[in-house]
Amino acid sequence: MGDDARESRILDGVRAIPEGYVRTYGDLDPGAPRLVGRVLATLHEDVPWHRVVRADGSLTQGERQAELLRAEDVPFRPSGRVDLAAARLPLPPGEHLE
């Protein structure tokens, strides 16, 4: 898969995350979670970037990201990390995390 197709698939995956849920970088591309970060850091499109969090539920964009997620009623743990058990969007049948 070419870079453009892969980046397009990543952005489609981010757009598909509904309000109130999150996915991790690895959920969006298990083989290249850092690529997901690069795509989100360099995009010039309006996508819900704030719904993508680290595998441990921590945030890459700090309070700005936390505010956007709290506005969508995404649950947080007392540690300040997203409660992935409650907020992580389930994968479609047949897909699995690597």
NUGUKE-907430 format. One record per residue: y, z, x of N, C-alpha, C in turn; residue number from 1; residue in one letter. Coordinates in steps of 0.02 Angstrom, whole numbers, plus 50000, padded with zeros to 5 digits. Layout:
% NUGUKE-907430
{site {Y; Z; X}; {Y; Z; X}; {Y; Z; X}; NUM; A} ...
//
This chain:
% NUGUKE-907430
{site {49941; 50000; 50043}; {50000; 50000; 50000}; {50062; 50000; 50045}; 1; M} {site {50109; 49956; 50032}; {50169; 49953; 50071}; {50215; 50012; 50058}; 2; G} {site {50262; 50021; 50104}; {50308; 50078; 50096}; {50347; 50075; 50031}; 3; D} {site {50371; 50015; 50013}; {50410; 50009; 49951}; {50368; 50027; 49890}; 4; D} {site {50305; 50005; 49889}; {50261; 50021; 49833}; {50246; 50095; 49831}; 5; A} {site {50235; 50124; 49890}; {50220; 50196; 49894}; {50280; 50237; 49871}; 6; R} {site {50339; 50218; 49895}; {50400; 50253; 49875}; {50412; 50247; 49800}; 7; E} {site {50398; 50188; 49773}; {50406; 50177; 49701}; {50358; 50221; 49662}; 8; S} {site {50297; 50227; 49686}; {50247; 50270; 49653}; {50269; 50343; 49656}; 9; R} {site {50297; 50364; 49712}; {50322; 50433; 49718}; {50378; 50445; 49667}; 10; I} {site {50426; 50400; 49664}; {50481; 50409; 49617}; {50458; 50407; 49545}; 11; L} {site {50409; 50365; 49529}; {50380; 50364; 49462}; {50348; 50431; 49446}; 12; D} {site {50315; 50460; 49496}; {50283; 50525; 49487}; {50334; 50580; 49475}; 13; G} {site {50390; 50577; 49510}; {50443; 50627; 49500}; {50474; 50619; 49431}; 14; V} {site {50486; 50558; 49411}; {50515; 50546; 49344}; {50469; 50570; 49288}; 15; R} {site {50404; 50571; 49301}; {50355; 50590; 49250}; {50348; 50665; 49241}; 16; A} {site {50380; 50704; 49283}; {50375; 50777; 49277}; {50422; 50799; 49220}; 17; I} {site {50393; 50827; 49166}; {50436; 50846; 49110}; {50476; 50909; 49124}; 18; P} {site {50528; 50918; 49086}; {50570; 50977; 49092}; {50526; 51040; 49084}; 19; E} {site {50539; 51089; 49125}; {50503; 51152; 49121}; {50440; 51155; 49165}; 20; G} {site {50426; 51101; 49200}; {50367; 51097; 49244}; {50387; 51076; 49314}; 21; Y} {site {50342; 51088; 49361}; {50353; 51065; 49430}; {50289; 51033; 49456}; 22; V} {site {50297; 50997; 49509}; {50241; 50972; 49549}; {50258; 50988; 49622}; 23; R} {site {50207; 50988; 49664}; {50220; 50999; 49735}; {50225; 50932; 49771}; 24; T} {site {50251; 50934; 49831}; {50255; 50873; 49871}; {50186; 50842; 49879}; 25; Y} {site {50135; 50885; 49891}; {50067; 50861; 49899}; {50037; 50834; 49835}; 26; G} {site {50059; 50858; 49778}; {50035; 50830; 49714}; {50055; 50757; 49709}; 27; D} {site {50116; 50743; 49731}; {50143; 50675; 49724}; {50115; 50626; 49774}; 28; L} {site {50097; 50650; 49833}; {50064; 50607; 49883}; {50024; 50653; 49930}; 29; D} {site {49960; 50666; 49912}; {49920; 50712; 49951}; {49915; 50693; 50025}; 30; P} {site {49918; 50629; 50040}; {49912; 50607; 50109}; {49976; 50610; 50149}; 31; G} {site {50033; 50618; 50115}; {50097; 50616; 50150}; {50150; 50656; 50114}; 32; A} {site {50142; 50722; 50108}; {50193; 50761; 50073}; {50262; 50756; 50106}; 33; P} {site {50263; 50747; 50172}; {50329; 50741; 50205}; {50364; 50675; 50187}; 34; R} {site {50325; 50624; 50172}; {50354; 50561; 50148}; {50390; 50573; 50081}; 35; L} {site {50359; 50613; 50038}; {50391; 50630; 49974}; {50458; 50662; 49987}; 36; V} {site {50460; 50709; 50034}; {50523; 50742; 50051}; {50575; 50693; 50077}; 37; G} {site {50554; 50647; 50119}; {50601; 50597; 50145}; {50627; 50552; 50089}; 38; R} {site {50582; 50530; 50045}; {50603; 50488; 49989}; {50655; 50525; 49946}; 39; V} {site {50641; 50588; 49930}; {50688; 50626; 49889}; {50754; 50640; 49925}; 40; L} {site {50751; 50650; 49990}; {50811; 50665; 50028}; {50857; 50604; 50036}; 41; A} {site {50828; 50545; 50030}; {50868; 50484; 50042}; {50879; 50443; 49980}; 42; T} {site {50858; 50468; 49922}; {50865; 50426; 49863}; {50936; 50423; 49837}; 43; L} {site {50949; 50370; 49804}; {51015; 50359; 49774}; {51008; 50347; 49699}; 44; H} {site {50953; 50373; 49672}; {50939; 50366; 49601}; {50941; 50434; 49568}; 45; E} {site {50950; 50434; 49503}; {50950; 50496; 49466}; {50879; 50512; 49444}; 46; D} {site {50845; 50555; 49481}; {50778; 50577; 49465}; {50779; 50654; 49467}; 47; V} {site {50733; 50686; 49431}; {50732; 50759; 49431}; {50701; 50789; 49494}; 48; P} {site {50734; 50778; 49550}; {50711; 50800; 49616}; {50697; 50875; 49618}; 49; W} {site {50734; 50913; 49578}; {50728; 50985; 49580}; {50661; 51010; 49554}; 50; H} {site {50622; 50967; 49522}; {50556; 50986; 49496}; {50501; 50979; 49547}; 51; R} {site {50518; 50964; 49609}; {50469; 50958; 49663}; {50480; 51016; 49711}; 52; V} {site {50426; 51055; 49720}; {50430; 51116; 49760}; {50376; 51115; 49814}; 53; V} {site {50381; 51161; 49861}; {50330; 51168; 49913}; {50265; 51195; 49882}; 54; R} {site {50210; 51186; 49919}; {50144; 51207; 49895}; {50139; 51282; 49881}; 55; A} {site {50183; 51322; 49912}; {50183; 51394; 49899}; {50233; 51415; 49846}; 56; D} {site {50265; 51366; 49814}; {50314; 51380; 49761}; {50384; 51391; 49786}; 57; G} {site {50394; 51389; 49852}; {50461; 51398; 49878}; {50502; 51335; 49868}; 58; S} {site {50568; 51343; 49873}; {50615; 51289; 49859}; {50645; 51262; 49923}; 59; L} {site {50656; 51197; 49926}; {50687; 51167; 49984}; {50763; 51166; 49979}; 60; T} {site {50789; 51170; 49918}; {50861; 51164; 49909}; {50893; 51229; 49884}; 61; Q} {site {50858; 51284; 49895}; {50887; 51350; 49882}; {50913; 51362; 49812}; 62; G} {site {50970; 51396; 49809}; {50997; 51418; 49745}; {51014; 51361; 49698}; 63; E} {site {51037; 51306; 49726}; {51053; 51248; 49683}; {50991; 51226; 49644}; 64; R} {site {50935; 51221; 49678}; {50873; 51201; 49646}; {50849; 51256; 49598}; 65; Q} {site {50854; 51318; 49618}; {50834; 51374; 49575}; {50873; 51374; 49510}; 66; A} {site {50937; 51362; 49514}; {50978; 51362; 49453}; {50955; 51307; 49405}; 67; E} {site {50942; 51248; 49431}; {50919; 51193; 49389}; {50851; 51209; 49357}; 68; L} {site {50807; 51239; 49395}; {50741; 51256; 49368}; {50746; 51313; 49317}; 69; L} {site {50787; 51362; 49330}; {50795; 51417; 49282}; {50826; 51391; 49217}; 70; R} {site {50870; 51343; 49221}; {50900; 51313; 49161}; {50847; 51279; 49118}; 71; A} {site {50791; 51260; 49149}; {50736; 51228; 49112}; {50681; 51279; 49095}; 72; E} {site {50695; 51343; 49106}; {50648; 51397; 49093}; {50584; 51394; 49134}; 73; D} {site {50589; 51368; 49195}; {50532; 51369; 49240}; {50523; 51442; 49263}; 74; V} {site {50462; 51469; 49258}; {50451; 51539; 49277}; {50450; 51548; 49353}; 75; P} {site {50478; 51604; 49374}; {50479; 51622; 49445}; {50440; 51687; 49454}; 76; F} {site {50414; 51695; 49514}; {50381; 51757; 49533}; {50434; 51805; 49559}; 77; R} {site {50420; 51870; 49563}; {50469; 51917; 49590}; {50491; 51899; 49661}; 78; P} {site {50450; 51863; 49698}; {50467; 51843; 49767}; {50522; 51790; 49768}; 79; S} {site {50539; 51761; 49710}; {50588; 51707; 49708}; {50558; 51639; 49711}; 80; G} {site {50492; 51635; 49717}; {50458; 51571; 49717}; {50438; 51553; 49646}; 81; R} {site {50430; 51487; 49634}; {50408; 51464; 49569}; {50337; 51489; 49557}; 82; V} {site {50324; 51511; 49496}; {50256; 51532; 49477}; {50215; 51469; 49463}; 83; D} {site {50181; 51445; 49514}; {50144; 51383; 49507}; {50087; 51388; 49456}; 84; L} {site {50058; 51446; 49448}; {50004; 51454; 49399}; {50029; 51439; 49329}; 85; A} {site {50092; 51452; 49316}; {50120; 51441; 49249}; {50160; 51376; 49244}; 86; A} {site {50190; 51354; 49299}; {50238; 51299; 49295}; {50213; 51232; 49323}; 87; A} {site {50158; 51233; 49359}; {50134; 51171; 49391}; {50104; 51126; 49338}; 88; R} {site {50128; 51065; 49335}; {50104; 51016; 49287}; {50032; 50999; 49303}; 89; L} {site {49987; 51006; 49254}; {49918; 50989; 49267}; {49911; 50914; 49285}; 90; P} {site {49865; 50900; 49328}; {49851; 50831; 49346}; {49812; 50797; 49291}; 91; L} {site {49821; 50732; 49283}; {49782; 50695; 49232}; {49707; 50700; 49247}; 92; P} {site {49665; 50694; 49196}; {49593; 50696; 49207}; {49572; 50645; 49260}; 93; P} {site {49528; 50666; 49303}; {49504; 50622; 49356}; {49542; 50628; 49420}; 94; G} {site {49602; 50655; 49418}; {49641; 50666; 49480}; {49628; 50736; 49504}; 95; E} {site {49633; 50745; 49570}; {49623; 50811; 49597}; {49667; 50819; 49658}; 96; H} {site {49682; 50881; 49673}; {49723; 50896; 49731}; {49678; 50894; 49792}; 97; L} {site {49705; 50868; 49847}; {49667; 50866; 49909}; {49688; 50921; 49954}; 98; E} 
//
